[in-house]
Amino acid sequence: MLEQELKAIWKNASPIEQIKFKTSRLLIDLDAKMKHIEKGIKKRDLTETAASVFGIIAFSYLTYEIPFILTKIACGLNILWFAYLIYKLKDNKRKKQSIDITLPLREQLNMQKANMHKEVKLLDTVLYWYVLPPLFANALFIIGFKNPAQYNWAPWIIEKFTNENLLHLLPISLKSKIAYISGAIVFNAFVLWINKRTINKTCKPILKDIETLQQQLDQENQAK
């Protein structure tokens, strides 16, 4: 019954009222989508920052613990990358404009559009700042591993928390090095795909919705 009443109201409404009604619906839909994506971005930044802090601590310990020179260098590179990742996400957040709801709607939409373009740029360039740097560092980390017995090295953390000999899991042989590096490449390819998919499935539709709403506002102004 309600649906029929709404259809009747829509049918009997004047053109400008129909445009205003459509604009209101688009605003409600856009607001819901923006809140959802902003929540996701906040959660991502928090998760990545926490993981980076843990990564800095972990690789700092490994730099001290591991005796292999190349692996030590790789640990240092990973620490630098984690620090850069924290900076990158904070800088991306800082560059976005806070939406002032007291401003005219068109200006708010322009701000949302600019912020979304910044997010697209961030995700579209993950290959260069998120994928390749740690992939190179971790490949170097794996390549640098040598036989612990030759260095009389027994990792403290393994001796402290387990009685099992886990050294056989370390990438010592050429075969294991290739396997570990191949796994890292596959994982990072998946990360790259996820980010590209987010652009196409989430960011671009939001940008399209903003542009549609801007066109509706133009129509509304012309109808007055």
Secondary structure, DSSP 4 states (H G I P E B T S, - for coil): -HHHHHHHHHHHS-HHHHHHHHHHHHHHHHHHHHHHHHHHHHHHHHHHHHHHHHHHHHHHHHHHH---HHHHHHHHHHHHHHHHHHHHHHHHHHHSPPP-TTS-HHHHHHHHHHHHHHHHHHHHTHIIIIIHHHHHHHHHHHHT---GGGGT---HHHHHH-SS--GGGS--SHHHHHHHHHHHHHHHHHHHHHHHHHIIIIIHHHHHHHHHHHHHHHHHHHH-
